[in-house]
Amino acid sequence: MEPKKYSSYAEIERDLEILKLEKEISYQKMLLSIDKTKESIMPSKSASLIGNIYQKVFTGTYGTLLKMIIPYVFNWYLNKKRGN
């Protein structure tokens, strides 16, 4: 590829402005791609809603009781399945 020959500084400035705009477009495309990747990796709103519900249920007195009872119920169920 042959180097481009310019006849005036105005042509050089115009090409530099075009290159600057192309660089900015590429940069913005990269930022958009990063944002889309972040959105695809982040848990959805429904997952965060389930997390909030879980946190509300398992806090306080009611949550403490559930945390104590669940292992016993789970073990009872496993023993029942085994026939013990």
C-alpha positions as a Markdown table, in Angstrom:
| # | Residue | x | y | z |
|---|---|---|---|---|
| 1 | Met | 0.0 | 0.0 | 0.0 |
| 2 | Glu | 1.4 | 3.3 | -1.0 |
| 3 | Pro | 1.5 | 6.2 | 1.4 |
| 4 | Lys | -1.1 | 8.8 | 0.7 |
| 5 | Lys | 0.3 | 12.1 | -0.6 |
| 6 | Tyr | -1.2 | 15.3 | 0.7 |
| 7 | Ser | -1.3 | 18.6 | -1.2 |
| 8 | Ser | -2.3 | 20.8 | 1.8 |
| 9 | Tyr | -2.6 | 20.8 | 5.5 |
| 10 | Ala | -6.3 | 20.9 | 5.3 |
| 11 | Glu | -6.4 | 17.4 | 3.8 |
| 12 | Ile | -4.1 | 16.2 | 6.6 |
| 13 | Glu | -6.4 | 17.8 | 9.2 |
| 14 | Arg | -9.5 | 16.2 | 7.6 |
| 15 | Asp | -7.9 | 12.7 | 7.6 |
| 16 | Leu | -6.8 | 13.2 | 11.2 |
| 17 | Glu | -10.3 | 14.2 | 12.2 |
| 18 | Ile | -11.7 | 11.1 | 10.4 |
| 19 | Leu | -9.3 | 8.9 | 12.2 |
| 20 | Lys | -10.1 | 10.5 | 15.6 |
| 21 | Leu | -13.9 | 9.9 | 15.0 |
| 22 | Glu | -13.2 | 6.3 | 14.0 |
| 23 | Lys | -11.2 | 5.8 | 17.1 |
| 24 | Glu | -14.0 | 7.3 | 19.3 |
| 25 | Ile | -16.6 | 5.0 | 17.6 |
| 26 | Ser | -14.5 | 1.9 | 18.2 |
| 27 | Tyr | -14.0 | 3.0 | 21.9 |
| 28 | Gln | -17.8 | 3.5 | 22.3 |
| 29 | Lys | -18.5 | 0.1 | 20.7 |
| 30 | Met | -16.0 | -1.5 | 23.2 |
| 31 | Leu | -17.7 | 0.2 | 26.1 |
| 32 | Leu | -21.1 | -1.0 | 24.9 |
| 33 | Ser | -19.8 | -4.5 | 24.6 |
| 34 | Ile | -18.4 | -4.4 | 28.1 |
| 35 | Asp | -21.8 | -3.2 | 29.4 |
| 36 | Lys | -23.6 | -6.0 | 27.7 |
| 37 | Thr | -21.2 | -8.5 | 29.1 |
| 38 | Lys | -21.7 | -7.2 | 32.6 |
| 39 | Glu | -25.5 | -7.4 | 32.2 |
| 40 | Ser | -25.3 | -11.0 | 31.0 |
| 41 | Ile | -23.0 | -12.0 | 33.9 |
| 42 | Met | -25.0 | -10.1 | 36.7 |
| 43 | Pro | -27.8 | -12.1 | 38.3 |
| 44 | Ser | -31.3 | -11.1 | 37.1 |
| 45 | Lys | -33.7 | -9.1 | 39.1 |
| 46 | Ser | -35.7 | -12.2 | 39.9 |
| 47 | Ala | -32.6 | -13.8 | 41.5 |
| 48 | Ser | -32.0 | -10.7 | 43.6 |
| 49 | Leu | -35.7 | -10.7 | 44.6 |
| 50 | Ile | -35.4 | -14.3 | 45.7 |
| 51 | Gly | -32.3 | -13.4 | 47.7 |
| 52 | Asn | -34.1 | -10.5 | 49.4 |
| 53 | Ile | -37.0 | -12.8 | 50.3 |
| 54 | Tyr | -34.6 | -15.4 | 51.6 |
| 55 | Gln | -32.9 | -12.8 | 53.7 |
| 56 | Lys | -36.1 | -11.5 | 55.2 |
| 57 | Val | -37.4 | -15.0 | 56.0 |
| 58 | Phe | -34.2 | -16.2 | 57.7 |
| 59 | Thr | -33.6 | -13.1 | 59.9 |
| 60 | Gly | -35.1 | -12.5 | 63.3 |
| 61 | Thr | -36.6 | -15.0 | 65.7 |
| 62 | Tyr | -38.6 | -16.8 | 63.0 |
| 63 | Gly | -35.5 | -17.3 | 60.9 |
| 64 | Thr | -33.5 | -18.6 | 63.9 |
| 65 | Leu | -36.1 | -21.2 | 64.5 |
| 66 | Leu | -36.2 | -22.2 | 60.9 |
| 67 | Lys | -32.4 | -22.6 | 60.8 |
| 68 | Met | -32.6 | -24.9 | 63.8 |
| 69 | Ile | -35.5 | -27.0 | 62.6 |
| 70 | Ile | -34.6 | -27.5 | 58.9 |
| 71 | Pro | -31.5 | -29.8 | 59.6 |
| 72 | Tyr | -33.6 | -32.0 | 61.9 |
| 73 | Val | -36.4 | -32.2 | 59.3 |
| 74 | Phe | -33.9 | -33.0 | 56.6 |
| 75 | Asn | -32.2 | -35.7 | 58.6 |
| 76 | Trp | -35.6 | -37.2 | 59.5 |
| 77 | Tyr | -36.6 | -37.3 | 55.9 |
| 78 | Leu | -33.3 | -39.0 | 54.8 |
| 79 | Asn | -33.7 | -41.6 | 57.6 |
| 80 | Lys | -37.3 | -42.2 | 56.6 |
| 81 | Lys | -36.2 | -42.8 | 53.0 |
| 82 | Arg | -33.5 | -45.3 | 54.1 |
| 83 | Gly | -36.0 | -47.2 | 56.2 |
| 84 | Asn | -34.3 | -46.5 | 59.6 |
